Amino acid sequence: MVENRPTNVPDPNEFDFAYRAETDQSFENALEKARSGERLSIDDGVELLTTGTEFDGIDLERKERVLEAADRRRAEVVGEEVTFVANLNNNVTTACNTGCLFCNFKDPAGEFESEGDRRTDGFTKTPDESRRIVENAIDRGIYEVCSVSGLHPALALDAEHREILKANGGPNYKPASAYRIDPTTYIEQISAMSVGDIHVHSMTPEEAAHAKRGTEWSYEHVYKRLCDAGLDSVPGTAAEILVDEVRDVICPNKINTEDWLAAMSASASVGLDTTATIMYGHVENEMHRIMHLDRVRELQDRTGAITEFVPLSFIHYDTPLYDEGMVTAGATRDEDELMIAVSRLYLDSIENIQSSWVKFGDELGLKLLSCGANDFMGTILSEEITKRAGGQFGEFRSVSEYVEMITSIGRIPVERSTDYRKQRIIDPEERPMGPMLGPAADGTPLLDDYSVVADD
């Protein structure tokens, strides 16, 4: 049985891309290689992701065979445990002029300026505010603070960088004096969030590029300075699709594929763990998706620093891609399931594949744990990016909810650290049910009343 692509979704082949989902491989050969554990080629990956390029649409029977192979691989590699982390999102600013067409998180930086009558619903936090938020989260039992922010024109790496930009100018730069709130520097913000033994997960490759603009500094220099300030690991976001002909459409002002890979390599070279992501379901085709996986796999072969891979299904509501008619929907459920499964089969050197309940919701998020995924994200406490793009699936998950959901599918709930090196199997009968791995965690539930998040 074949499910055709919905007719209201633009065909990716309508875009003038050089790369198309065409191969000389067969689906059956690719599936046999996947089942045997042989390393897959790009053509193999495309055949599995499309369930065969010889016809349009997804063959549902073939899809199930791919999912079964991926779930079997998941069991062989990581067993029956499903992990999650007790974490907080503390994004510093929404001010950004990059203009990515898939994003509705940012606000035009001009709306934050002191002069003029433009006002914004966005925010910029001072280091003191960031510190208070993290201190409060530590008291609740949080292990990790994740911070991914807009590219505020006044944000610089440190005081020296500010002086360089002030003297020489630079791309996307305005002095802090032009804004109602000074975002200070990346070093000050990271230092503020580095409270006690909290794990600071921040500074994407795009932010690292922003932190060296207008200089001859290397990515190694930037990440070494950030590491000294308290940075513990790097989110491999800003990846979107690591093929420049796609990036030229959806985020032409962002760093290119080569720079993204260079920044990730540099962060690994100074001893930082990383994650890696893909954002799919917009204008790209299946060849682009597998080329992306191939570049991530090659990066992992060189660095060994990637702790998890996170497929992110494009949330199209309230984004410029949708508003301008370039897309009318995101990925289908079948595409989501196949993306998780093929990520597991293709990325043979990355142990952990994440199912994001923020992107997929609970029902599909749980289903993806039987399609090759083994991690179920984090508690979050605050999440602005997906919400501002029209996401429907909430901002907080308690430990007790995690345990209930994971045991409902016959799997074992496990609290983990960001780097997966600390793990704790949770007894479903445990009371009270809260995190235990955080610096101040004692098993107390993260929140007695979810409504208090709004007051923090």
C-alpha positions as CSV (number, residue, x, y, z in Angstrom):
1,M,0.0,0.0,0.0
2,V,1.4,3.4,-1.0
3,E,0.6,6.7,0.7
4,N,1.0,9.6,-1.6
5,R,2.3,12.9,-0.5
6,P,-0.6,15.3,0.4
7,T,-1.6,17.3,-2.7
8,N,-1.4,20.6,-0.7
9,V,2.3,20.2,0.0
10,P,4.7,21.7,-2.5
11,D,6.8,19.1,-4.2
12,P,10.5,19.6,-3.2
13,N,11.4,18.8,-6.8
14,E,9.7,22.0,-7.8
15,F,12.7,23.9,-6.4
16,D,15.7,24.2,-8.7
17,F,17.9,21.9,-6.7
18,A,20.9,20.0,-8.2
19,Y,20.4,17.2,-5.7
20,R,17.3,15.0,-6.1
21,A,16.1,11.8,-4.5
22,E,17.3,9.5,-7.2
23,T,19.6,6.5,-6.9
24,D,20.8,3.3,-8.7
25,Q,20.3,1.3,-5.5
26,S,17.3,-0.8,-4.8
27,F,15.2,-0.7,-1.6
28,E,15.6,-4.4,-0.9
29,N,19.4,-4.3,-1.1
30,A,19.5,-1.2,1.1
31,L,17.2,-2.9,3.7
32,E,19.3,-6.0,3.7
33,K,22.4,-4.0,4.4
34,A,20.6,-2.2,7.2
35,R,19.5,-5.5,8.8
36,S,23.0,-7.0,8.6
37,G,24.6,-3.9,10.3
38,E,26.7,-3.0,7.2
39,R,27.5,0.7,7.0
40,L,25.0,2.4,4.7
41,S,25.8,4.6,1.7
42,I,24.0,7.7,0.8
43,D,22.0,5.8,-1.9
44,D,21.0,3.2,0.7
45,G,19.8,5.9,3.0
46,V,17.7,7.6,0.3
47,E,16.1,4.2,-0.6
48,L,15.1,3.5,3.0
49,L,13.9,7.1,3.6
50,T,11.7,7.0,0.5
51,T,10.8,3.3,0.8
52,G,12.0,3.1,-2.8
53,T,12.7,5.8,-5.3
54,E,11.1,3.9,-8.2
55,F,7.7,5.2,-7.3
56,D,6.1,8.3,-5.6
57,G,4.9,8.3,-2.0
58,I,5.6,6.0,0.9
59,D,4.9,2.3,0.7
60,L,3.4,1.5,4.2
61,E,4.4,-2.2,4.2
62,R,8.0,-1.3,3.3
63,K,8.0,1.5,5.9
64,E,7.1,-1.0,8.6
65,R,10.1,-3.1,7.6
66,V,12.4,-0.1,8.0
67,L,10.9,0.7,11.4
68,E,11.4,-2.9,12.5
69,A,15.0,-2.9,11.5
70,A,15.7,0.4,13.3
71,D,13.9,-0.7,16.5
72,R,15.9,-4.0,16.4
73,R,19.1,-1.9,16.1
74,R,18.1,0.4,18.9
75,A,17.6,-2.6,21.2
76,E,21.0,-4.0,20.2
77,V,22.8,-0.7,20.8
78,V,21.1,0.8,23.9
79,G,18.6,-1.8,25.2
80,E,15.2,-1.1,26.6
81,E,16.0,2.0,28.6
82,V,14.5,5.4,27.7
83,T,16.4,8.3,29.0
84,F,15.6,12.0,29.8
85,V,17.3,14.9,31.5
86,A,16.0,17.3,34.1
87,N,16.7,20.6,32.4
88,L,15.8,24.2,32.0
89,N,15.7,26.4,28.8
90,N,17.0,29.9,29.4
91,N,17.2,31.7,26.1
92,V,18.9,35.1,26.6
93,T,17.4,37.1,23.8
94,T,14.9,37.0,20.9
95,A,16.6,39.9,19.1
96,C,17.8,38.8,15.7
97,N,18.3,40.2,12.2
98,T,19.3,36.9,10.5
99,G,15.9,36.5,8.8
100,C,15.7,32.7,8.6
101,L,12.4,31.8,6.9
102,F,11.7,28.8,9.1
103,C,11.8,30.7,12.4
104,N,9.3,32.7,14.4
105,F,11.3,32.8,17.6
106,K,13.3,36.0,16.7
107,D,12.1,39.6,16.8
108,P,13.7,42.3,14.6
109,A,16.5,43.9,16.6
110,G,15.3,47.4,15.8
111,E,12.3,46.8,18.1
112,F,14.7,46.6,21.0
113,E,16.4,50.0,20.3
114,S,16.1,52.9,22.7
115,E,15.1,55.4,20.1
116,G,11.9,55.2,18.1
117,D,8.4,54.0,19.1
118,R,8.7,50.4,18.0
119,R,8.1,47.9,20.8
120,T,8.4,44.2,20.9
121,D,6.9,41.2,22.6
122,G,10.3,39.6,22.7
123,F,12.9,39.8,25.5
124,T,16.6,40.3,26.4
125,K,17.8,39.1,29.8
126,T,20.6,40.6,31.7
127,P,23.2,38.2,33.3
128,D,21.7,38.9,36.7
129,E,18.3,37.7,35.4
130,S,19.9,34.6,33.9
131,R,21.7,33.8,37.1
132,R,18.5,34.1,39.2
133,I,16.6,31.8,36.8
134,V,19.3,29.2,37.0
135,E,19.7,29.4,40.8
136,N,15.9,28.9,41.1
137,A,16.1,25.9,38.7
138,I,19.0,24.3,40.7
139,D,16.9,24.5,43.8
140,R,14.2,22.6,42.0
141,G,16.6,19.8,41.1
142,I,17.6,20.7,37.5
143,Y,20.8,19.2,36.1
144,E,21.2,21.3,32.9
145,V,20.5,24.8,31.6
146,C,20.2,24.9,27.8
147,S,20.5,28.4,26.2
148,V,20.0,29.1,22.5
149,S,19.4,32.7,21.6
150,G,18.9,35.2,18.8
151,L,21.9,37.0,17.3
152,H,21.5,40.4,19.1
153,P,23.6,43.0,17.2
154,A,25.2,44.2,20.5
155,L,26.2,40.7,21.7
156,A,30.0,40.1,21.5
157,L,32.2,37.4,22.9
158,D,33.8,39.6,25.6
159,A,35.0,43.1,26.4
160,E,37.9,42.8,23.9
161,H,35.5,41.8,21.1
162,R,33.3,44.8,21.9
163,E,36.2,47.1,21.6
164,I,37.2,45.6,18.2
165,L,33.6,46.0,16.9
166,K,33.3,49.5,18.3
167,A,36.6,50.5,16.6
168,N,36.1,48.7,13.3
169,G,32.5,47.9,13.0
170,G,31.4,44.5,11.8
171,P,28.6,42.5,10.4
172,N,25.3,42.8,12.3
173,Y,26.8,45.1,14.9
174,K,25.3,48.0,16.9
175,P,26.6,49.3,20.2
176,A,24.8,48.3,23.4
177,S,24.0,51.9,24.0
178,A,21.5,51.8,21.1
179,Y,19.3,49.3,23.0
180,R,17.0,49.6,26.0
181,I,18.6,46.5,27.6
182,D,22.3,45.7,27.3
183,P,22.7,41.9,26.5
184,T,26.4,42.3,27.7
185,T,28.6,39.5,26.3
186,Y,28.5,35.8,25.8
187,I,31.2,35.4,28.4
188,E,29.2,37.2,31.0
189,Q,26.0,35.3,30.2
190,I,27.7,31.9,30.3
191,S,29.5,32.8,33.5
192,A,26.2,33.9,35.0
193,M,24.5,30.6,34.1
194,S,27.4,28.5,35.4
195,V,26.1,28.3,38.9
196,G,27.6,25.6,41.1
197,D,27.8,22.3,39.3
198,I,25.0,23.0,36.8
199,H,25.7,21.8,33.2
200,V,25.7,24.7,30.8
201,H,24.7,23.6,27.3
202,S,24.9,26.5,24.9
203,M,26.6,28.4,22.1
204,T,25.5,26.8,18.8
205,P,27.9,27.1,15.8
206,E,25.8,30.1,14.6
207,E,26.3,31.8,17.9
208,A,30.0,31.0,17.8
209,A,30.2,32.7,14.4
210,H,28.5,35.7,15.9
211,A,31.0,35.7,18.7
212,K,33.9,36.1,16.4
213,R,32.5,38.4,13.7
214,G,34.7,41.2,12.6
215,T,37.9,39.5,13.8
216,E,40.4,36.9,12.6
217,W,39.7,34.7,15.6
218,S,39.3,31.0,15.1
219,Y,36.3,28.9,16.4
220,E,38.8,27.2,18.7
221,H,39.6,30.6,20.3
222,V,35.9,31.3,20.8
223,Y,35.1,27.9,22.3
224,K,38.2,27.9,24.5
225,R,37.2,31.3,26.0
226,L,33.6,30.0,26.5
227,C,34.8,26.8,28.1
228,D,36.9,28.7,30.6
229,A,33.8,30.8,31.4
230,G,31.8,27.7,32.3
231,L,30.4,26.3,29.0
232,D,30.1,22.5,29.3
233,S,28.7,21.3,26.0
234,V,27.4,22.7,22.6
235,P,24.0,22.2,21.0
236,G,24.4,21.2,17.4
237,T,21.5,23.2,16.3
238,A,21.6,25.9,13.5
239,A,22.2,22.8,11.3
240,E,18.8,22.8,9.6
241,I,19.9,20.9,6.4
242,L,23.6,20.7,5.9
243,V,23.4,21.2,2.1
244,D,24.0,24.8,0.9
245,E,21.5,24.8,-1.9
246,V,18.8,24.3,0.8
247,R,20.4,26.8,3.2
248,D,20.4,29.4,0.4
249,V,16.6,29.1,0.3
250,I,15.6,28.9,4.0
251,C,18.5,30.7,5.8
252,P,20.7,32.6,3.3
253,N,22.2,34.8,6.0
254,K,23.3,31.9,8.3
255,I,26.7,30.2,8.3
256,N,27.1,27.7,5.5
257,T,27.7,23.9,5.9
258,E,31.5,24.2,5.9
259,D,31.4,26.8,8.8
260,W,28.9,24.7,10.8
261,L,31.1,21.7,10.6
262,A,34.3,23.7,11.3
263,A,32.6,25.2,14.5
264,M,31.5,21.7,15.7
265,S,35.0,20.3,15.1
266,A,36.5,23.2,17.0
267,S,34.3,22.8,20.0
268,A,35.2,19.1,20.1
269,S,38.9,20.0,19.8
270,V,38.8,22.0,23.1
271,G,37.1,19.1,24.9
272,L,33.4,20.0,24.6
273,D,30.7,17.4,24.0
274,T,28.1,18.3,21.3
275,T,24.8,17.2,20.1
276,A,23.7,17.3,16.4
277,T,20.3,18.0,14.8
278,I,18.4,18.0,11.6
279,M,15.4,20.2,10.8
280,Y,13.4,18.6,8.0
281,G,10.0,18.7,6.4
282,H,10.2,22.1,4.5
283,V,11.7,22.6,1.1
284,E,14.3,19.9,1.1
285,N,14.1,16.4,-0.4
286,E,15.2,13.0,0.8
287,M,18.6,13.2,-0.8
288,H,19.3,16.4,1.2
289,R,18.3,14.7,4.4
290,I,20.6,11.8,3.8
291,M,23.5,14.0,2.7
292,H,23.0,15.8,6.1
293,L,23.1,12.5,8.0
294,D,26.3,11.6,6.0
295,R,28.0,14.8,7.1
296,V,27.0,14.3,10.7
297,R,28.3,10.7,10.6
298,E,31.6,11.9,9.1
299,L,31.9,14.5,11.8
300,Q,31.4,11.9,14.5
301,D,33.9,9.6,12.9
302,R,36.5,12.4,13.2
303,T,35.6,13.8,16.6
304,G,33.6,11.2,18.6
305,A,32.1,14.2,20.5
306,I,28.4,13.8,19.5
307,T,26.4,12.4,22.4
308,E,23.0,12.4,20.7
309,F,21.3,13.1,17.4
310,V,18.0,15.0,17.4
311,P,15.6,15.0,14.4
312,L,13.4,18.1,14.5
313,S,10.3,18.1,12.4
314,F,9.6,21.5,11.0
315,I,6.8,23.3,12.7
316,H,5.4,25.4,9.9
317,Y,2.7,27.5,11.6
318,D,3.5,31.2,12.0
319,T,6.8,31.0,10.0
320,P,7.7,33.0,7.0
321,L,8.0,29.8,4.8
322,Y,4.4,29.2,5.5
323,D,3.2,32.8,5.4
324,E,4.9,33.3,2.0
325,G,3.4,30.1,0.5
326,M,6.7,28.3,0.1
327,V,5.3,25.4,2.2
328,T,1.8,24.6,3.3
329,A,2.6,21.9,5.8
330,G,5.5,20.1,7.5
331,A,6.5,16.5,7.4
332,T,3.9,13.7,7.5
333,R,3.7,11.2,10.4
334,D,5.2,8.6,8.1
335,E,8.1,10.9,7.2
336,D,8.7,11.5,10.9
337,E,8.8,7.8,11.7
338,L,11.2,7.1,8.8
339,M,13.4,10.0,9.7
340,I,13.9,8.6,13.2
341,A,14.4,5.1,11.9
342,V,16.9,5.9,9.1
343,S,18.8,8.2,11.6
344,R,19.3,5.1,13.8
345,L,20.4,2.9,10.9
346,Y,22.6,5.4,9.2
347,L,24.3,7.0,12.2
348,D,26.0,3.9,13.3
349,S,28.6,5.7,15.5
350,I,26.0,7.8,17.5
351,E,24.4,5.8,20.3
352,N,21.5,8.1,21.2
353,I,18.6,9.2,19.0
354,Q,16.1,11.6,20.5
355,S,12.4,11.8,20.1
356,S,11.3,15.4,20.8
357,W,7.9,15.5,22.5
358,V,7.8,19.3,22.0
359,K,7.9,18.8,18.2
360,F,5.9,15.5,17.9
361,G,3.5,15.5,20.9
362,D,3.1,12.6,23.3
363,E,1.4,10.0,21.1
364,L,3.8,10.2,18.2
365,G,6.7,11.0,20.5
366,L,6.1,7.6,22.3
367,K,5.6,5.8,18.9
368,L,9.1,7.0,17.8
369,L,10.6,5.3,20.7
370,S,9.7,2.1,18.8
371,C,11.1,3.4,15.6
372,G,14.8,3.7,16.7
373,A,14.8,6.5,19.3
374,N,15.8,5.9,22.9
375,D,15.9,9.4,24.4
376,F,12.8,11.4,25.3
377,M,14.3,14.9,25.7
378,G,14.0,16.8,28.9
379,T,11.7,18.4,31.5
380,I,12.5,21.9,29.9
381,L,10.5,24.1,32.4
382,S,10.6,26.9,29.8
383,E,10.5,26.6,26.0
384,E,10.0,29.6,23.7
385,I,11.3,28.6,20.3
386,T,8.7,26.0,19.2
387,K,5.9,27.8,21.1
388,R,6.5,31.0,19.1
389,A,6.4,29.0,15.9
390,G,2.9,27.7,16.8
391,G,3.9,24.5,18.4
392,Q,1.0,22.7,20.2
393,F,2.6,20.4,22.7
394,G,3.4,22.2,25.9
395,E,6.5,23.5,27.8
396,F,7.1,21.2,30.8
397,R,7.3,17.6,31.6
398,S,7.5,16.2,35.1
399,V,9.5,13.1,36.2
400,S,6.3,11.4,37.2
401,E,4.8,12.0,33.7
402,Y,8.0,10.6,32.1
403,V,7.8,7.5,34.2
404,E,4.1,6.9,33.5
405,M,4.6,7.4,29.7
406,I,7.7,5.3,29.4
407,T,6.4,2.4,31.4
408,S,3.2,2.5,29.5
409,I,5.1,1.2,26.4
410,G,7.0,-1.4,28.4
411,R,10.3,0.4,28.5
412,I,12.5,1.4,31.5
413,P,12.6,5.1,32.5
414,V,16.1,6.5,33.2
415,E,17.1,9.9,34.4
416,R,20.4,10.9,32.7
417,S,22.9,13.7,32.7
418,T,23.4,15.8,29.6
419,D,26.5,13.8,28.5
420,Y,24.8,10.4,29.3
421,R,27.7,9.5,31.6
422,K,25.4,9.6,34.7
423,Q,22.2,7.5,34.6
424,R,19.7,6.4,37.2
425,I,17.0,3.8,36.6
426,I,13.7,5.0,38.2
427,D,11.5,2.7,40.1
428,P,7.8,3.4,39.0
429,E,6.8,2.9,42.7
430,E,9.2,5.6,43.9
431,R,7.7,8.4,46.0
432,P,8.2,11.3,45.8
433,M,9.2,11.3,42.2
434,G,11.7,14.0,41.2
435,P,15.2,14.3,39.8
436,M,18.2,13.0,41.7
437,L,21.2,13.8,39.5
438,G,21.1,17.6,39.7
439,P,23.6,19.4,42.0
440,A,20.8,20.1,44.6
441,A,18.4,17.4,43.6
442,D,16.9,15.2,46.3
443,G,14.0,13.5,44.6
444,T,11.6,16.3,45.3
445,P,9.2,17.0,42.3
446,L,10.3,19.8,40.1
447,L,7.1,21.7,40.6
448,D,4.2,21.4,43.0
449,D,2.1,23.6,40.7
450,Y,3.0,24.2,37.0
451,S,1.6,27.7,37.1
452,V,4.5,28.9,39.2
453,V,6.7,28.7,36.1
454,A,5.1,31.9,34.8
455,D,6.2,33.7,37.9
456,D,9.9,32.7,37.8
